[in-house]
């Protein structure tokens, strides 16, 4: 089980170094990313939130004039942030793979915990429509609930909790890399706020970063 971001073309992006992207596909977040991949992940998340303030019903401040501040503006000012992606789950014994659907967000990855705690279902996007449900001590990761013959990955609730714990560790390790990366590639006025925004959108405890960044 991995936390992943949906890839988008990097195009002529030049605000910081990024890796070449070849959508469609996903970038898995972890502590093993290269510096360029760390930059790519930040670009993807910031781009998801790169939306102009709405003068009619938005109390966010206007975009700053400088290109870097303008691109980061949504990430740094939106209360509810979005990161296209989610959880990728692979059954290595069968090759069945569940991936996030369209409009699925990595910020919702903790919804799987609610399922384990007994609330029923969680959905992770559409086209395909992946979902997870609990039945007793079993968890079913359904690749596409709109298909009557959808492949399914089954696990115990204990195994699902262990895997979700691994997702949180991957996210914290990625954030530790990003903290170090930001101090090298972003001005001081942006480095700290960017990391704070990523902690929020990736839904991890800020105190989990203690001792992971230098």
ABEGO torsion letter per residue (X at the ends): XBBBBBBBBAEABAABBBBBBBOBEBBBBBAABBAAAAAAAAAAAAAAABBBBBAAABABBBBBABAAAAAAAAAAABABBBBBEEBBBBBAAAGBBBBBBBGBBAAAAAAAAAAAAGAEBBBBEBOBBBBBBBBEABBBBBABAABAABBBBBBBAAAAAAAAAAAAAAAAAAAAAAAAAAAAABBAAAAAAAAAAAAAAAGBBAAAABGABX
